[in-house]
Amino acid sequence: MILSSHKTLLEDICIAKENGFTTDFLFRDDIIYDRKTNKGYGKDDCILIEYCRHEGLNDPSDASILFLIECADGTKGCLSSNYGIHADLDLMQFALSLRTRDQQNSQ
C-alpha cells in the first residue's frame, strides 16, 4: 500500500511519484489523458492500483481523492478529484469502475 489518509494529498502525490506513478492524468470525455503527451487511455487500458481519500486540514468538507492507475503500456500515474458534493461524478465513476490488480490477475 502506497497511499495513506493520514498524509495530505500533496504528500501522497510525492510518495506515489517516488513509487513510479509519475504521470499526471487528466480526465475528459470518459478517457484519461497523460498531461504531457496527451495520449489517451480508456477503461480497458487501465488498472486501478489504489486510491485514498483526503480531508482538508481546516475544513473536513474540503475533501479530495487520489487514484493510482497503471495503463496497459506500462504508464503509471495519478488522477485526483474533489470528493463529496464537489466531486466530478463522471471521473469518479470512471476510476471506480476500473479493474483492480486482483481482478486482472484472476483473468
DONU-645166 format. One record per atom (N, C-alpha, C): residue number from 0; residue in three letters; x, y, z. Coordinates in steps of 0.02 Angstrom, whole numbers, always signed. Layout:
BEGIN
<i=NUM&aa=ALA&c1=X&c2=Y&c3=Z>
...
***
This chain:
BEGIN
<i=0&aa=MET&c1=+42&c2=-59&c3=+0>
<i=0&aa=MET&c1=+0&c2=+0&c3=+0>
<i=0&aa=MET&c1=+45&c2=+62&c3=+0>
<i=1&aa=ILE&c1=+31&c2=+108&c3=-46>
<i=1&aa=ILE&c1=+72&c2=+167&c3=-54>
<i=1&aa=ILE&c1=+41&c2=+227&c3=-19>
<i=2&aa=LEU&c1=-24&c2=+235&c3=-26>
<i=2&aa=LEU&c1=-59&c2=+295&c3=-2>
<i=2&aa=LEU&c1=-82&c2=+289&c3=+70>
<i=3&aa=SER&c1=-92&c2=+346&c3=+102>
<i=3&aa=SER&c1=-115&c2=+347&c3=+172>
<i=3&aa=SER&c1=-159&c2=+408&c3=+183>
<i=4&aa=SER&c1=-217&c2=+397&c3=+212>
<i=4&aa=SER&c1=-262&c2=+453&c3=+227>
<i=4&aa=SER&c1=-235&c2=+496&c3=+284>
<i=5&aa=HIS&c1=-181&c2=+474&c3=+316>
<i=5&aa=HIS&c1=-150&c2=+513&c3=+370>
<i=5&aa=HIS&c1=-104&c2=+567&c3=+342>
<i=6&aa=LYS&c1=-91&c2=+564&c3=+278>
<i=6&aa=LYS&c1=-48&c2=+614&c3=+245>
<i=6&aa=LYS&c1=-93&c2=+663&c3=+206>
<i=7&aa=THR&c1=-63&c2=+717&c3=+183>
<i=7&aa=THR&c1=-101&c2=+763&c3=+140>
<i=7&aa=THR&c1=-101&c2=+737&c3=+69>
<i=8&aa=LEU&c1=-144&c2=+764&c3=+28>
<i=8&aa=LEU&c1=-146&c2=+746&c3=-42>
<i=8&aa=LEU&c1=-79&c2=+757&c3=-75>
<i=9&aa=LEU&c1=-48&c2=+814&c3=-63>
<i=9&aa=LEU&c1=+17&c2=+828&c3=-94>
<i=9&aa=LEU&c1=+71&c2=+780&c3=-71>
<i=10&aa=GLU&c1=+70&c2=+762&c3=-7>
<i=10&aa=GLU&c1=+120&c2=+714&c3=+18>
<i=10&aa=GLU&c1=+111&c2=+646&c3=-16>
<i=11&aa=ASP&c1=+48&c2=+626&c3=-25>
<i=11&aa=ASP&c1=+35&c2=+562&c3=-58>
<i=11&aa=ASP&c1=+54&c2=+564&c3=-131>
<i=12&aa=ILE&c1=+45&c2=+620&c3=-165>
<i=12&aa=ILE&c1=+66&c2=+626&c3=-234>
<i=12&aa=ILE&c1=+142&c2=+619&c3=-239>
<i=13&aa=CYS&c1=+177&c2=+651&c3=-194>
<i=13&aa=CYS&c1=+251&c2=+645&c3=-194>
<i=13&aa=CYS&c1=+273&c2=+573&c3=-182>
<i=14&aa=ILE&c1=+241&c2=+539&c3=-135>
<i=14&aa=ILE&c1=+258&c2=+469&c3=-121>
<i=14&aa=ILE&c1=+241&c2=+425&c3=-181>
<i=15&aa=ALA&c1=+184&c2=+438&c3=-214>
<i=15&aa=ALA&c1=+165&c2=+400&c3=-273>
<i=15&aa=ALA&c1=+217&c2=+408&c3=-328>
<i=16&aa=LYS&c1=+240&c2=+469&c3=-338>
<i=16&aa=LYS&c1=+292&c2=+482&c3=-389>
<i=16&aa=LYS&c1=+356&c2=+445&c3=-373>
<i=17&aa=GLU&c1=+375&c2=+443&c3=-309>
<i=17&aa=GLU&c1=+434&c2=+406&c3=-288>
<i=17&aa=GLU&c1=+427&c2=+331&c3=-302>
<i=18&aa=ASN&c1=+364&c2=+308&c3=-306>
<i=18&aa=ASN&c1=+350&c2=+237&c3=-319>
<i=18&aa=ASN&c1=+333&c2=+223&c3=-392>
<i=19&aa=GLY&c1=+351&c2=+270&c3=-435>
<i=19&aa=GLY&c1=+344&c2=+259&c3=-507>
<i=19&aa=GLY&c1=+281&c2=+285&c3=-540>
<i=20&aa=PHE&c1=+236&c2=+314&c3=-502>
<i=20&aa=PHE&c1=+174&c2=+341&c3=-529>
<i=20&aa=PHE&c1=+186&c2=+414&c3=-549>
<i=21&aa=THR&c1=+223&c2=+423&c3=-604>
<i=21&aa=THR&c1=+250&c2=+489&c3=-621>
<i=21&aa=THR&c1=+206&c2=+529&c3=-669>
<i=22&aa=THR&c1=+158&c2=+497&c3=-701>
<i=22&aa=THR&c1=+115&c2=+531&c3=-749>
<i=22&aa=THR&c1=+58&c2=+566&c3=-713>
<i=23&aa=ASP&c1=+44&c2=+628&c3=-735>
<i=23&aa=ASP&c1=-14&c2=+664&c3=-710>
<i=23&aa=ASP&c1=-70&c2=+655&c3=-761>
<i=24&aa=PHE&c1=-124&c2=+623&c3=-740>
<i=24&aa=PHE&c1=-180&c2=+611&c3=-785>
<i=24&aa=PHE&c1=-233&c2=+666&c3=-779>
<i=25&aa=LEU&c1=-266&c2=+678&c3=-835>
<i=25&aa=LEU&c1=-322&c2=+724&c3=-840>
<i=25&aa=LEU&c1=-381&c2=+685&c3=-868>
<i=26&aa=PHE&c1=-439&c2=+693&c3=-839>
<i=26&aa=PHE&c1=-499&c2=+656&c3=-861>
<i=26&aa=PHE&c1=-541&c2=+701&c3=-906>
<i=27&aa=ARG&c1=-561&c2=+673&c3=-964>
<i=27&aa=ARG&c1=-604&c2=+710&c3=-1009>
<i=27&aa=ARG&c1=-640&c2=+660&c3=-1054>
<i=28&aa=ASP&c1=-706&c2=+667&c3=-1059>
<i=28&aa=ASP&c1=-747&c2=+626&c3=-1105>
<i=28&aa=ASP&c1=-736&c2=+551&c3=-1096>
<i=29&aa=ASP&c1=-734&c2=+528&c3=-1035>
<i=29&aa=ASP&c1=-729&c2=+457&c3=-1017>
<i=29&aa=ASP&c1=-662&c2=+426&c3=-1038>
<i=30&aa=ILE&c1=-610&c2=+468&c3=-1041>
<i=30&aa=ILE&c1=-542&c2=+446&c3=-1057>
<i=30&aa=ILE&c1=-495&c2=+484&c3=-1011>
<i=31&aa=ILE&c1=-441&c2=+451&c3=-988>
<i=31&aa=ILE&c1=-390&c2=+488&c3=-952>
<i=31&aa=ILE&c1=-332&c2=+502&c3=-1001>
<i=32&aa=TYR&c1=-304&c2=+561&c3=-994>
<i=32&aa=TYR&c1=-251&c2=+583&c3=-1039>
<i=32&aa=TYR&c1=-188&c2=+598&c3=-998>
<i=33&aa=ASP&c1=-131&c2=+578&c3=-1025>
<i=33&aa=ASP&c1=-66&c2=+598&c3=-999>
<i=33&aa=ASP&c1=-59&c2=+673&c3=-1014>
<i=34&aa=ARG&c1=-51&c2=+714&c3=-962>
<i=34&aa=ARG&c1=-49&c2=+786&c3=-972>
<i=34&aa=ARG&c1=+10&c2=+809&c3=-1016>
<i=35&aa=LYS&c1=+65&c2=+771&c3=-1016>
<i=35&aa=LYS&c1=+124&c2=+791&c3=-1055>
<i=35&aa=LYS&c1=+119&c2=+769&c3=-1128>
<i=36&aa=THR&c1=+97&c2=+707&c3=-1140>
<i=36&aa=THR&c1=+97&c2=+681&c3=-1208>
<i=36&aa=THR&c1=+28&c2=+684&c3=-1241>
<i=37&aa=ASN&c1=-23&c2=+695&c3=-1201>
<i=37&aa=ASN&c1=-93&c2=+697&c3=-1224>
<i=37&aa=ASN&c1=-117&c2=+628&c3=-1249>
<i=38&aa=LYS&c1=-81&c2=+575&c3=-1233>
<i=38&aa=LYS&c1=-102&c2=+507&c3=-1251>
<i=38&aa=LYS&c1=-162&c2=+489&c3=-1207>
<i=39&aa=GLY&c1=-213&c2=+460&c3=-1239>
<i=39&aa=GLY&c1=-273&c2=+443&c3=-1202>
<i=39&aa=GLY&c1=-278&c2=+369&c3=-1187>
<i=40&aa=TYR&c1=-311&c2=+354&c3=-1131>
<i=40&aa=TYR&c1=-322&c2=+285&c3=-1109>
<i=40&aa=TYR&c1=-395&c2=+276&c3=-1089>
<i=41&aa=GLY&c1=-427&c2=+225&c3=-1116>
<i=41&aa=GLY&c1=-495&c2=+208&c3=-1097>
<i=41&aa=GLY&c1=-496&c2=+159&c3=-1039>
<i=42&aa=LYS&c1=-555&c2=+141&c3=-1017>
<i=42&aa=LYS&c1=-563&c2=+95&c3=-960>
<i=42&aa=LYS&c1=-527&c2=+29&c3=-971>
<i=43&aa=ASP&c1=-529&c2=+3&c3=-1032>
<i=43&aa=ASP&c1=-499&c2=-62&c3=-1045>
<i=43&aa=ASP&c1=-423&c2=-59&c3=-1045>
<i=44&aa=ASP&c1=-395&c2=+1&c3=-1046>
<i=44&aa=ASP&c1=-322&c2=+9&c3=-1046>
<i=44&aa=ASP&c1=-293&c2=+18&c3=-977>
<i=45&aa=CYS&c1=-336&c2=+22&c3=-926>
<i=45&aa=CYS&c1=-314&c2=+44&c3=-860>
<i=45&aa=CYS&c1=-331&c2=-6&c3=-805>
<i=46&aa=ILE&c1=-288&c2=-6&c3=-755>
<i=46&aa=ILE&c1=-300&c2=-45&c3=-693>
<i=46&aa=ILE&c1=-295&c2=+4&c3=-635>
<i=47&aa=LEU&c1=-343&c2=+1&c3=-590>
<i=47&aa=LEU&c1=-341&c2=+41&c3=-529>
<i=47&aa=LEU&c1=-298&c2=+5&c3=-478>
<i=48&aa=ILE&c1=-242&c2=+35&c3=-461>
<i=48&aa=ILE&c1=-196&c2=+5&c3=-413>
<i=48&aa=ILE&c1=-218&c2=+18&c3=-342>
<i=49&aa=GLU&c1=-236&c2=+80&c3=-329>
<i=49&aa=GLU&c1=-252&c2=+100&c3=-260>
<i=49&aa=GLU&c1=-285&c2=+169&c3=-262>
<i=50&aa=TYR&c1=-324&c2=+185&c3=-210>
<i=50&aa=TYR&c1=-349&c2=+253&c3=-204>
<i=50&aa=TYR&c1=-356&c2=+270&c3=-130>
<i=51&aa=CYS&c1=-358&c2=+335&c3=-117>
<i=51&aa=CYS&c1=-360&c2=+358&c3=-48>
<i=51&aa=CYS&c1=-396&c2=+426&c3=-46>
<i=52&aa=ARG&c1=-439&c2=+434&c3=+3>
<i=52&aa=ARG&c1=-474&c2=+497&c3=+12>
<i=52&aa=ARG&c1=-438&c2=+539&c3=+64>
<i=53&aa=HIS&c1=-436&c2=+605&c3=+52>
<i=53&aa=HIS&c1=-404&c2=+652&c3=+98>
<i=53&aa=HIS&c1=-453&c2=+707&c3=+118>
<i=54&aa=GLU&c1=-453&c2=+725&c3=+181>
<i=54&aa=GLU&c1=-494&c2=+781&c3=+204>
<i=54&aa=GLU&c1=-450&c2=+841&c3=+214>
<i=55&aa=GLY&c1=-479&c2=+900&c3=+203>
<i=55&aa=GLY&c1=-442&c2=+962&c3=+213>
<i=55&aa=GLY&c1=-422&c2=+970&c3=+286>
<i=56&aa=LEU&c1=-365&c2=+1001&c3=+298>
<i=56&aa=LEU&c1=-341&c2=+1009&c3=+367>
<i=56&aa=LEU&c1=-386&c2=+1053&c3=+409>
<i=57&aa=ASN&c1=-411&c2=+1106&c3=+379>
<i=57&aa=ASN&c1=-453&c2=+1154&c3=+416>
<i=57&aa=ASN&c1=-527&c2=+1145&c3=+404>
<i=58&aa=ASP&c1=-545&c2=+1109&c3=+352>
<i=58&aa=ASP&c1=-615&c2=+1101&c3=+334>
<i=58&aa=ASP&c1=-626&c2=+1030&c3=+308>
<i=59&aa=PRO&c1=-657&c2=+987&c3=+350>
<i=59&aa=PRO&c1=-668&c2=+917&c3=+329>
<i=59&aa=PRO&c1=-710&c2=+911&c3=+265>
<i=60&aa=SER&c1=-750&c2=+961&c3=+248>
<i=60&aa=SER&c1=-789&c2=+957&c3=+187>
<i=60&aa=SER&c1=-746&c2=+972&c3=+126>
<i=61&aa=ASP&c1=-685&c2=+996&c3=+137>
<i=61&aa=ASP&c1=-638&c2=+1008&c3=+82>
<i=61&aa=ASP&c1=-600&c2=+943&c3=+71>
<i=62&aa=ALA&c1=-633&c2=+896&c3=+38>
<i=62&aa=ALA&c1=-605&c2=+829&c3=+30>
<i=62&aa=ALA&c1=-584&c2=+817&c3=-42>
<i=63&aa=SER&c1=-535&c2=+773&c3=-50>
<i=63&aa=SER&c1=-512&c2=+753&c3=-117>
<i=63&aa=SER&c1=-498&c2=+678&c3=-116>
<i=64&aa=ILE&c1=-489&c2=+651&c3=-176>
<i=64&aa=ILE&c1=-473&c2=+581&c3=-183>
<i=64&aa=ILE&c1=-418&c2=+574&c3=-235>
<i=65&aa=LEU&c1=-372&c2=+528&c3=-221>
<i=65&aa=LEU&c1=-316&c2=+516&c3=-265>
<i=65&aa=LEU&c1=-317&c2=+444&c3=-288>
<i=66&aa=PHE&c1=-314&c2=+434&c3=-354>
<i=66&aa=PHE&c1=-313&c2=+367&c3=-384>
<i=66&aa=PHE&c1=-245&c2=+354&c3=-414>
<i=67&aa=LEU&c1=-218&c2=+295&c3=-402>
<i=67&aa=LEU&c1=-157&c2=+272&c3=-435>
<i=67&aa=LEU&c1=-178&c2=+223&c3=-489>
<i=68&aa=ILE&c1=-157&c2=+238&c3=-551>
<i=68&aa=ILE&c1=-180&c2=+199&c3=-609>
<i=68&aa=ILE&c1=-120&c2=+176&c3=-649>
<i=69&aa=GLU&c1=-123&c2=+113&c3=-672>
<i=69&aa=GLU&c1=-72&c2=+86&c3=-717>
<i=69&aa=GLU&c1=-106&c2=+69&c3=-783>
<i=70&aa=CYS&c1=-75&c2=+88&c3=-838>
<i=70&aa=CYS&c1=-103&c2=+76&c3=-904>
<i=70&aa=CYS&c1=-69&c2=+17&c3=-938>
<i=71&aa=ALA&c1=-101&c2=-10&c3=-989>
<i=71&aa=ALA&c1=-78&c2=-70&c3=-1023>
<i=71&aa=ALA&c1=-8&c2=-62&c3=-1052>
<i=72&aa=ASP&c1=+11&c2=-1&c3=-1070>
<i=72&aa=ASP&c1=+78&c2=+10&c3=-1099>
<i=72&aa=ASP&c1=+131&c2=+23&c3=-1045>
<i=73&aa=GLY&c1=+113&c2=+15&c3=-982>
<i=73&aa=GLY&c1=+160&c2=+23&c3=-927>
<i=73&aa=GLY&c1=+160&c2=+92&c3=-896>
<i=74&aa=THR&c1=+124&c2=+140&c3=-925>
<i=74&aa=THR&c1=+119&c2=+207&c3=-896>
<i=74&aa=THR&c1=+84&c2=+203&c3=-829>
<i=75&aa=LYS&c1=+114&c2=+235&c3=-779>
<i=75&aa=LYS&c1=+85&c2=+235&c3=-711>
<i=75&aa=LYS&c1=+79&c2=+307&c3=-689>
<i=76&aa=GLY&c1=+22&c2=+324&c3=-660>
<i=76&aa=GLY&c1=+13&c2=+393&c3=-639>
<i=76&aa=GLY&c1=-43&c2=+404&c3=-590>
<i=77&aa=CYS&c1=-56&c2=+468&c3=-578>
<i=77&aa=CYS&c1=-104&c2=+490&c3=-528>
<i=77&aa=CYS&c1=-162&c2=+527&c3=-561>
<i=78&aa=LEU&c1=-221&c2=+517&c3=-535>
<i=78&aa=LEU&c1=-280&c2=+554&c3=-555>
<i=78&aa=LEU&c1=-314&c2=+576&c3=-491>
<i=79&aa=SER&c1=-328&c2=+640&c3=-485>
<i=79&aa=SER&c1=-360&c2=+665&c3=-424>
<i=79&aa=SER&c1=-423&c2=+703&c3=-440>
<i=80&aa=SER&c1=-466&c2=+708&c3=-389>
<i=80&aa=SER&c1=-529&c2=+743&c3=-396>
<i=80&aa=SER&c1=-552&c2=+769&c3=-328>
<i=81&aa=ASN&c1=-596&c2=+818&c3=-330>
<i=81&aa=ASN&c1=-631&c2=+836&c3=-270>
<i=81&aa=ASN&c1=-673&c2=+776&c3=-250>
<i=82&aa=TYR&c1=-693&c2=+774&c3=-187>
<i=82&aa=TYR&c1=-733&c2=+719&c3=-161>
<i=82&aa=TYR&c1=-793&c2=+749&c3=-125>
<i=83&aa=GLY&c1=-848&c2=+714&c3=-126>
<i=83&aa=GLY&c1=-908&c2=+739&c3=-92>
<i=83&aa=GLY&c1=-951&c2=+779&c3=-140>
<i=84&aa=ILE&c1=-982&c2=+832&c3=-116>
<i=84&aa=ILE&c1=-1030&c2=+869&c3=-158>
<i=84&aa=ILE&c1=-997&c2=+904&c3=-217>
<i=85&aa=HIS&c1=-932&c2=+915&c3=-214>
<i=85&aa=HIS&c1=-897&c2=+949&c3=-268>
<i=85&aa=HIS&c1=-862&c2=+900&c3=-316>
<i=86&aa=ALA&c1=-875&c2=+837&c3=-308>
<i=86&aa=ALA&c1=-840&c2=+786&c3=-348>
<i=86&aa=ALA&c1=-862&c2=+788&c3=-422>
<i=87&aa=ASP&c1=-816&c2=+769&c3=-465>
<i=87&aa=ASP&c1=-832&c2=+758&c3=-535>
<i=87&aa=ASP&c1=-859&c2=+687&c3=-539>
<i=88&aa=LEU&c1=-924&c2=+681&c3=-544>
<i=88&aa=LEU&c1=-955&c2=+615&c3=-540>
<i=88&aa=LEU&c1=-935&c2=+569&c3=-598>
<i=89&aa=ASP&c1=-925&c2=+597&c3=-657>
<i=89&aa=ASP&c1=-904&c2=+557&c3=-714>
<i=89&aa=ASP&c1=-834&c2=+529&c3=-702>
<i=90&aa=LEU&c1=-789&c2=+570&c3=-675>
<i=90&aa=LEU&c1=-721&c2=+548&c3=-659>
<i=90&aa=LEU&c1=-723&c2=+493&c3=-606>
<i=91&aa=MET&c1=-763&c2=+504&c3=-554>
<i=91&aa=MET&c1=-769&c2=+454&c3=-500>
<i=91&aa=MET&c1=-795&c2=+388&c3=-528>
<i=92&aa=GLN&c1=-846&c2=+391&c3=-569>
<i=92&aa=GLN&c1=-874&c2=+330&c3=-598>
<i=92&aa=GLN&c1=-822&c2=+294&c3=-641>
<i=93&aa=PHE&c1=-785&c2=+332&c3=-682>
<i=93&aa=PHE&c1=-732&c2=+303&c3=-723>
<i=93&aa=PHE&c1=-682&c2=+267&c3=-680>
<i=94&aa=ALA&c1=-653&c2=+302&c3=-632>
<i=94&aa=ALA&c1=-599&c2=+274&c3=-591>
<i=94&aa=ALA&c1=-622&c2=+214&c3=-550>
<i=95&aa=LEU&c1=-680&c2=+219&c3=-519>
<i=95&aa=LEU&c1=-703&c2=+165&c3=-476>
<i=95&aa=LEU&c1=-729&c2=+104&c3=-516>
<i=96&aa=SER&c1=-739&c2=+112&c3=-581>
<i=96&aa=SER&c1=-761&c2=+56&c3=-621>
<i=96&aa=SER&c1=-702&c2=+18&c3=-653>
<i=97&aa=LEU&c1=-641&c2=+44&c3=-644>
<i=97&aa=LEU&c1=-583&c2=+10&c3=-672>
<i=97&aa=LEU&c1=-570&c2=-57&c3=-638>
<i=98&aa=ARG&c1=-542&c2=-103&c3=-676>
<i=98&aa=ARG&c1=-521&c2=-167&c3=-647>
<i=98&aa=ARG&c1=-466&c2=-153&c3=-596>
<i=99&aa=THR&c1=-463&c2=-195&c3=-546>
<i=99&aa=THR&c1=-408&c2=-191&c3=-497>
<i=99&aa=THR&c1=-355&c2=-241&c3=-516>
<i=100&aa=ARG&c1=-298&c2=-237&c3=-485>
<i=100&aa=ARG&c1=-243&c2=-284&c3=-498>
<i=100&aa=ARG&c1=-266&c2=-355&c3=-483>
<i=101&aa=ASP&c1=-304&c2=-365&c3=-429>
<i=101&aa=ASP&c1=-329&c2=-432&c3=-412>
<i=101&aa=ASP&c1=-375&c2=-459&c3=-466>
<i=102&aa=GLN&c1=-418&c2=-417&c3=-493>
<i=102&aa=GLN&c1=-463&c2=-438&c3=-547>
<i=102&aa=GLN&c1=-423&c2=-454&c3=-610>
<i=103&aa=GLN&c1=-371&c2=-415&c3=-623>
<i=103&aa=GLN&c1=-328&c2=-425&c3=-681>
<i=103&aa=GLN&c1=-292&c2=-492&c3=-677>
<i=104&aa=ASN&c1=-268&c2=-508&c3=-617>
<i=104&aa=ASN&c1=-230&c2=-570&c3=-607>
<i=104&aa=ASN&c1=-274&c2=-633&c3=-610>
<i=105&aa=SER&c1=-339&c2=-625&c3=-595>
<i=105&aa=SER&c1=-383&c2=-684&c3=-596>
<i=105&aa=SER&c1=-409&c2=-700&c3=-665>
<i=106&aa=GLN&c1=-394&c2=-657&c3=-715>
<i=106&aa=GLN&c1=-419&c2=-671&c3=-783>
<i=106&aa=GLN&c1=-371&c2=-714&c3=-821>
***
